[in-house]
Amino acid sequence: MSSEKIGIENTLIQLTMVLKLQQLKRGGLPSLTYDNLEDYISGKLWLKQAPDSLHTAADEILSIEPEEIIRFLSRQAIVEGSAKKLEDFSDIIGG
């Protein structure tokens, strides 16, 4: 058996991500995108270590709760927003 880590480039993992994305959209996050989910998985869930097996990876993905994604995306927006200048927000605040 191979000791390679399972990553988001694996086709079966991508299928699992699409299934979870649809579940999250039906469960109250209709504007969530595949990229948002991918960012969460690579930037939080598997940041320190990716799973060794396909079934562990699928379990971890299917166990993601909507609140986890919301917290992650909120933090991500704060960090990205703090790096911008006030002028970058002119389309939102007018001017």
Rosetta blueprint (number, residue, H / E / L):
1 M L
2 S L
3 S L
4 E L
5 K L
6 I L
7 G L
8 I L
9 E L
10 N L
11 T H
12 L H
13 I H
14 Q H
15 L H
16 T H
17 M H
18 V H
19 L H
20 K H
21 L H
22 Q H
23 Q H
24 L H
25 K H
26 R H
27 G L
28 G L
29 L L
30 P L
31 S L
32 L L
33 T L
34 Y H
35 D H
36 N H
37 L H
38 E H
39 D H
40 Y H
41 I H
42 S H
43 G H
44 K H
45 L H
46 W L
47 L L
48 K L
49 Q L
50 A L
51 P L
52 D L
53 S L
54 L H
55 H H
56 T H
57 A H
58 A H
59 D H
60 E H
61 I H
62 L H
63 S L
64 I L
65 E L
66 P H
67 E H
68 E H
69 I H
70 I H
71 R H
72 F H
73 L H
74 S H
75 R H
76 Q H
77 A H
78 I H
79 V H
80 E H
81 G H
82 S H
83 A L
84 K L
85 K L
86 L H
87 E H
88 D H
89 F H
90 S H
91 D H
92 I H
93 I H
94 G L
95 G L
